[in-house]
Amino acid sequence: MTEATPTLTRILPVEDDHDTAGFFAAARRGELVVRVCDGCGAVLHVPVAYCHTCGSWEGTWTPVQGTGRLVSWTTAEHQVHPAYPVPYTIVLVELDDRPGVRFVGSLPGAPQLTDGQPMRVWFEELDDAVLPQWEPV
């Protein structure tokens, strides 16, 4: 009798968190959003419960274009978790329509990238979550 090989599961986000649930709900719809303060219009990213600019506790999830520029990246070549085969590249992308707002994503392998390279969002569908990721245009 042989033992079944365990299925390796990626680490998934908590989708019912008060501050981030709207982000992951939008991702399930194929939409990239940022939380914007209803009081002063400041972008609340990384999402938080209240605005540090005006103190408002009210915010709205607002769609963004899903395009940006590559700010930084690093390629992981040492495997730290069995569910994440190497190499893979972590990217930091600044949104075109919201300067200063940056998102992290990952690309398989070790692609040739350049500073300022145009990027666009795509939505990775996992068994129990949908994650916004980035790819070169």
Helices and strands as residue ranges (DSSP letters): H 21-28, E 33-37, E 59-63, E 67-76, E 88-95, E 102-108, E 118-125, E 130-136
